Amino acid sequence: MVLLALMQTNNIEILPVGSGKASRNIAVNHQQGKEPGIFWLSGFKSDMSGTKAVELAQWAGDQGVACTRFDYSGHGLSDGEFVEGCLSDWLEESLAVFSQYCRGRTILVGSSMGGWLALLLVRALARNPGCHNAQISGLLLIAPAVDFSHELIWKHLTKDLKNQLEEKGHFLRPSAYSDDPYVVTKKLIDDGRRHLLMGSQMEVGCPVQVLQGTKDESVPLDHVMRMVELMPKDDVTVTLVRDGDHRLSSPEDIQRLKRLVAQMLDAHLPG
């Protein structure tokens, strides 16, 4: 009854994804509006009720722009346990929600892990061009944590923690944003290797905006610039926030985010 009340209050729809034992219900908030629309992809252990997601959705509604956001399995209002999730699951859910709700020109806005998923989503859609009714018009990547499970976690683990992963299947990683540590699983690390992007050049075929804090300790600036260097064929613009952290959720950061989205939307409007 509580979930039903939340669904009715927050305009939440449920989209079944997967089959058999892998079936799970994904919570989606879709606002009708004009195109280009916005498709929001949250970060690791974040959901569509986060500050940036809510503020952007409210702004989109004020502009009459379509906006779709959702919770990955194990996050927010969706089914599943966080510790059982992995990138393959969250990519499958991203594809399902995008295909079901997005029509016409669409701008992907990915935060942290959502930036990695945005790039993977573009690649997956390019491989199956006839399976969707939307066109990716641009990407806005906020502190994009591309390949984070391998580049930002695995490569920095001590031998003891790597042994712990093998023996126990997980370890606890302190969080800078919560009193509760992250549970990093062997499944997350192993599955992440199936989706690595930074070993070769990338091409998305549309304008890319990157918003990055210079004081981001979770996704360092040099990591993001490595990603940018691997996109030589795309129109990539990097906006640096002096002293900005990983969250980029201050009122000034939110206004900056809205301005960048507005610029991308304006670039696709007639005249």
Helices and strands as residue ranges (DSSP letters): H 2-9, E 12-17, G 20-22, E 24-31, E 34-41, H 51-63, E 65-70, G 82-84, H 87-101, E 104-111, H 113-127, G 129-131, E 134-142, H 148-148, I 149-153, G 154-156, H 159-168, E 170-173, E 182-185, H 186-192, G 193-195, E 208-213, H 221-229, E 236-241, H 251-266
